[in-house]
Amino acid sequence: MSFIACDWGTSRLRLRWHGPEGLREFASDDGASRLAGSGGDRALAFRAALQGALRHLQAPVGLPVMVSGMASSSIGWRELPYALLPFSLEGSSVVGQWVEPEVYLISGVRGANDMMRGEETQALGWAEQVGDALPLRATLVLPGTHSKHLRLESGNLTGVTTFMTGELFEMLRTQSMLRHSMDWVAAGEPEGAMHWGAFQEGVAASALGGLASNVFQVRTRQVLRGCSGVSNRSFLSGLLIGAELRSLETGESPVILAAGEALREAYTTAAAECGLSPRWNAIEVDGLAELGQRRIWRRLAQGP
């Protein structure tokens, strides 16, 4: 069951392989967007990028490569149709295709009004990880540039909702007039610090009024209160994450957050402010995509 796990994102290409000496990883900037924009034969560009990455990884030649993410999209190696909801977490609903003798592309999943590529493989990995402890109903939260909330019922993904939380934060921070209230640093204040009091203030504000009016508080906090750029960035982060998590306030089923350390802390802090702590469980996201690909690879190896 040895294979190379490949997560081909919009901006990054990542490989993982568990060899005799342990885990090897390689990452590059050969994301789908860059390769699609290079012109020429796109399949040839993706093939060359993967071959170069495999050389850096120094894995044995001939191992199958399981590829999830944007390589199966309209800007990818080969566009594949989406699998449809409901999507079985056993892996039987996966849409995939061998594009090379040893390269298998895994497609995404779509509903009537939303879609994803890559996150479904992480959901399969979560199911692989929890095994028989898979809850009857739950929401799996996968934060990022485009945060995904995946609804689970009876072993199937039945819904997906996308929140552009990360992209909105970056656009407001770098391109809006609010950037002037966030790009200055007070004396002695670390540039990348999180001001947790301001963050919680932002989460609390997300429950009051509309998001469009609340974001202007980033400006008024600077002008009227003299709040620093770090404080204002933290407030905006709390406001946007809070607005995302408010959608989970109704209901009784568990909420599982799968994220890296920094986002786990931010989302868990916001969840407490939103009253979600009794239903909240935060786990590490690293390795989930590989576990999901392992579940798919096992079904491929077993045959029809």
C-alpha positions as CSV (number, residue, x, y, z in Angstrom):
1,M,0.0,0.0,0.0
2,S,2.9,2.3,-0.6
3,F,2.0,5.4,-2.6
4,I,3.0,9.1,-2.9
5,A,0.4,11.6,-1.6
6,C,0.1,14.7,-3.7
7,D,-1.9,17.8,-2.7
8,W,-2.0,20.1,-5.8
9,G,-3.4,23.4,-4.7
10,T,-3.9,26.7,-6.5
11,S,-0.6,28.1,-5.4
12,R,1.4,25.2,-4.0
13,L,2.3,21.6,-4.9
14,R,3.0,19.3,-1.9
15,L,4.2,15.7,-1.9
16,R,4.4,13.2,1.1
17,W,5.8,9.7,1.2
18,H,6.3,7.3,4.1
19,G,9.5,5.4,3.3
20,P,11.7,3.0,5.3
21,E,13.5,6.0,6.8
22,G,10.2,7.8,7.8
23,L,8.2,10.6,6.3
24,R,9.6,12.6,3.4
25,E,8.0,15.8,2.2
26,F,8.5,18.3,-0.7
27,A,6.7,21.5,-1.6
28,S,7.1,24.0,-4.4
29,D,5.3,27.0,-5.9
30,D,4.2,25.0,-8.9
31,G,0.6,25.5,-8.1
32,A,-2.2,25.0,-10.6
33,S,-2.6,28.7,-11.2
34,R,1.0,29.3,-12.1
35,L,1.2,26.2,-14.4
36,A,-2.1,27.1,-16.1
37,G,-0.9,30.6,-16.8
38,S,2.4,29.5,-18.3
39,G,0.9,28.8,-21.8
40,G,1.6,25.9,-24.0
41,D,0.5,22.3,-23.4
42,R,-0.9,22.3,-19.8
43,A,-0.8,18.5,-19.4
44,L,2.9,18.6,-20.3
45,A,3.6,21.4,-17.8
46,F,1.9,19.5,-15.0
47,R,3.7,16.3,-15.9
48,A,7.1,18.1,-15.9
49,A,6.3,19.8,-12.6
50,L,5.4,16.5,-10.9
51,Q,8.5,14.7,-12.3
52,G,10.7,17.4,-10.9
53,A,9.0,17.3,-7.5
54,L,9.4,13.5,-7.4
55,R,13.1,13.8,-8.1
56,H,13.4,16.2,-5.1
57,L,11.4,13.8,-3.0
58,Q,13.8,10.9,-3.9
59,A,11.1,8.2,-3.6
60,P,11.5,5.0,-5.6
61,V,10.6,5.2,-9.3
62,G,7.3,3.6,-10.2
63,L,5.3,4.3,-7.0
64,P,1.7,5.4,-7.7
65,V,0.9,9.0,-7.1
66,M,-2.5,9.9,-5.7
67,V,-3.3,13.5,-6.6
68,S,-6.1,15.6,-5.0
69,G,-6.9,19.3,-5.3
70,M,-6.9,21.6,-8.3
71,A,-5.1,19.2,-10.7
72,S,-8.5,17.9,-11.8
73,S,-10.0,21.4,-12.2
74,S,-10.5,23.6,-15.3
75,I,-7.0,25.0,-14.7
76,G,-5.5,21.6,-13.9
77,W,-3.8,18.7,-15.6
78,R,-7.1,17.3,-16.9
79,E,-10.6,18.6,-15.9
80,L,-12.8,15.9,-14.4
81,P,-16.5,16.1,-13.5
82,Y,-17.4,16.6,-9.9
83,A,-18.7,13.8,-7.8
84,L,-22.2,14.6,-6.5
85,L,-23.6,15.0,-3.1
86,P,-24.5,12.9,-1.1
87,F,-20.8,11.7,-1.1
88,S,-20.0,8.5,0.8
89,L,-17.2,8.7,3.3
90,E,-16.3,5.1,2.5
91,G,-14.8,6.3,-0.7
92,S,-17.3,4.6,-3.1
93,S,-18.5,8.0,-4.5
94,V,-15.1,9.2,-5.6
95,V,-14.7,10.3,-9.2
96,G,-11.1,9.8,-10.4
97,Q,-9.0,8.9,-13.4
98,W,-5.5,7.6,-14.2
99,V,-3.9,10.3,-16.4
100,E,-0.6,8.4,-16.5
101,P,0.2,4.8,-15.7
102,E,1.1,5.8,-12.1
103,V,-0.7,9.1,-11.6
104,Y,-4.3,9.1,-10.4
105,L,-6.3,12.3,-10.3
106,I,-9.1,12.6,-7.7
107,S,-11.9,15.0,-8.6
108,G,-13.9,17.3,-6.3
109,V,-17.5,17.2,-5.0
110,R,-20.4,19.5,-5.8
111,G,-23.9,20.2,-4.6
112,A,-26.6,22.3,-6.2
113,N,-25.0,25.6,-5.1
114,D,-21.5,24.9,-3.8
115,M,-18.4,22.8,-4.6
116,M,-14.9,21.8,-3.4
117,R,-11.8,20.2,-4.6
118,G,-9.4,18.7,-2.1
119,E,-11.5,19.1,1.0
120,E,-13.5,16.0,0.3
121,T,-10.2,14.0,0.5
122,Q,-9.5,15.5,3.9
123,A,-13.0,14.5,4.9
124,L,-12.3,10.9,3.8
125,G,-9.1,11.1,5.9
126,W,-11.0,12.2,8.9
127,A,-13.4,9.2,8.5
128,E,-10.4,6.9,8.2
129,Q,-8.9,8.4,11.3
130,V,-12.0,8.1,13.6
131,G,-13.2,4.7,12.2
132,D,-16.1,3.3,14.0
133,A,-16.4,6.5,16.1
134,L,-17.7,8.4,13.1
135,P,-20.7,10.5,14.5
136,L,-24.1,10.0,13.0
137,R,-24.4,13.8,12.3
138,A,-21.6,16.4,12.5
139,T,-20.2,19.5,10.7
140,L,-16.5,19.3,9.7
141,V,-15.0,22.8,9.5
142,L,-11.9,23.2,7.2
143,P,-10.7,26.8,7.5
144,G,-8.5,28.6,5.1
145,T,-8.6,31.1,2.2
146,H,-12.0,29.6,1.4
147,S,-13.3,27.9,4.6
148,K,-15.5,24.9,4.0
149,H,-18.2,23.6,6.3
150,L,-19.1,20.0,5.4
151,R,-22.3,18.5,6.8
152,L,-22.3,14.8,7.6
153,E,-25.3,12.5,8.0
154,S,-25.2,8.7,8.4
155,G,-21.8,8.3,6.8
156,N,-22.3,10.6,3.9
157,L,-21.4,14.2,3.2
158,T,-24.7,15.8,2.4
159,G,-23.9,19.5,2.1
160,V,-21.0,22.0,1.7
161,T,-21.0,25.7,2.4
162,T,-18.0,28.0,1.5
163,F,-17.0,31.0,3.5
164,M,-14.5,33.3,1.9
165,T,-13.1,34.2,5.4
166,G,-9.4,34.1,4.6
167,E,-9.7,35.9,1.2
168,L,-11.8,38.6,2.6
169,F,-9.3,39.2,5.4
170,E,-6.4,39.5,3.0
171,M,-8.3,41.7,0.6
172,L,-9.5,44.1,3.3
173,R,-6.0,44.1,4.9
174,T,-4.1,44.8,1.7
175,Q,-6.4,46.5,-0.8
176,S,-9.1,48.4,1.0
177,M,-8.9,51.8,2.7
178,L,-8.9,49.9,6.0
179,R,-5.3,48.8,5.3
180,H,-4.1,52.2,6.6
181,S,-5.5,51.3,10.0
182,M,-3.8,47.9,10.0
183,D,-0.3,48.4,8.4
184,W,1.3,50.5,11.1
185,V,2.9,49.0,14.2
186,A,3.0,50.6,17.6
187,A,6.5,50.9,19.3
188,G,7.6,47.6,20.8
189,E,4.7,45.7,19.3
190,P,5.6,42.4,17.4
191,E,4.6,42.6,13.7
192,G,2.9,39.3,13.6
193,A,1.3,39.2,17.0
194,M,-2.3,38.5,17.8
195,H,-4.1,40.8,20.2
196,W,-6.5,38.4,21.8
197,G,-8.6,41.0,23.5
198,A,-9.2,42.8,20.2
199,F,-9.9,39.4,18.5
200,Q,-12.6,38.6,21.1
201,E,-14.0,42.1,20.6
202,G,-14.3,41.4,16.9
203,V,-16.0,38.0,17.5
204,A,-18.5,39.7,19.9
205,A,-19.2,42.5,17.3
206,S,-20.0,39.8,14.7
207,A,-23.3,39.1,16.6
208,L,-24.3,42.8,16.3
209,G,-25.5,44.3,13.0
210,G,-24.3,43.5,9.5
211,L,-20.7,42.6,8.5
212,A,-20.6,45.4,6.0
213,S,-21.1,48.0,8.7
214,N,-19.0,46.2,11.3
215,V,-15.8,46.2,9.2
216,F,-15.7,50.0,9.3
217,Q,-14.9,49.7,13.0
218,V,-11.4,48.8,12.0
219,R,-11.1,52.5,10.9
220,T,-12.9,54.0,13.9
221,R,-10.8,51.9,16.3
222,Q,-7.7,53.7,15.0
223,V,-9.1,57.2,14.6
224,L,-11.3,57.4,17.7
225,R,-9.6,55.0,20.1
226,G,-5.9,55.1,18.9
227,C,-5.8,51.3,18.5
228,S,-2.7,49.9,16.8
229,G,-2.4,48.1,13.5
230,V,-1.9,44.7,15.3
231,S,-5.0,45.4,17.4
232,N,-7.1,46.3,14.3
233,R,-5.9,43.3,12.4
234,S,-6.8,41.1,15.3
235,F,-10.3,42.7,15.5
236,L,-10.9,42.1,11.8
237,S,-9.8,38.5,12.1
238,G,-12.2,38.0,15.0
239,L,-15.0,39.7,13.2
240,L,-14.7,37.6,10.1
241,I,-14.2,34.3,11.9
242,G,-17.0,35.1,14.2
243,A,-19.4,35.9,11.3
244,E,-18.5,32.5,9.9
245,L,-19.1,30.5,13.1
246,R,-22.4,32.3,13.9
247,S,-23.9,30.1,11.2
248,L,-23.3,27.1,13.5
249,E,-25.0,28.5,16.6
250,T,-28.2,26.6,15.9
251,G,-28.2,22.8,16.1
252,E,-27.0,20.2,18.5
253,S,-24.6,18.0,16.5
254,P,-20.8,18.0,17.0
255,V,-18.6,20.5,15.2
256,I,-15.1,19.2,14.3
257,L,-12.5,21.8,13.3
258,A,-9.5,20.4,11.4
259,A,-6.8,23.0,11.2
260,G,-3.1,23.8,11.9
261,E,-2.1,25.2,15.2
262,A,-2.6,28.9,14.6
263,L,-6.0,28.6,13.1
264,R,-7.0,26.0,15.7
265,E,-6.3,28.5,18.4
266,A,-8.2,31.4,16.6
267,Y,-11.2,29.3,15.7
268,T,-11.4,27.6,19.1
269,T,-11.3,31.0,20.8
270,A,-14.0,32.4,18.6
271,A,-16.1,29.2,19.1
272,A,-16.1,29.8,22.8
273,E,-17.3,33.3,22.4
274,C,-20.1,32.0,20.1
275,G,-21.2,29.4,22.7
276,L,-20.0,26.4,20.7
277,S,-17.6,24.9,23.2
278,P,-19.9,22.1,24.4
279,R,-20.1,20.8,20.7
280,W,-16.6,21.7,19.7
281,N,-13.7,19.4,18.9
282,A,-10.5,20.6,17.3
283,I,-8.0,18.3,15.6
284,E,-4.8,18.6,13.5
285,V,-5.4,18.8,9.8
286,D,-1.9,17.7,8.7
287,G,-2.0,14.3,7.2
288,L,-5.8,14.1,6.7
289,A,-5.5,14.4,2.9
290,E,-3.0,11.5,2.8
291,L,-5.3,9.3,5.0
292,G,-8.2,10.1,2.6
293,Q,-6.0,9.1,-0.4
294,R,-5.1,5.9,1.4
295,R,-8.7,5.1,1.7
296,I,-9.2,5.7,-2.1
297,W,-6.0,3.8,-2.9
298,R,-7.2,0.8,-0.9
299,R,-10.4,0.6,-2.9
300,L,-8.5,0.9,-6.2
301,A,-6.1,-1.9,-5.1
302,Q,-9.0,-4.1,-4.3
303,G,-10.5,-3.7,-7.8
304,P,-14.2,-3.6,-8.8
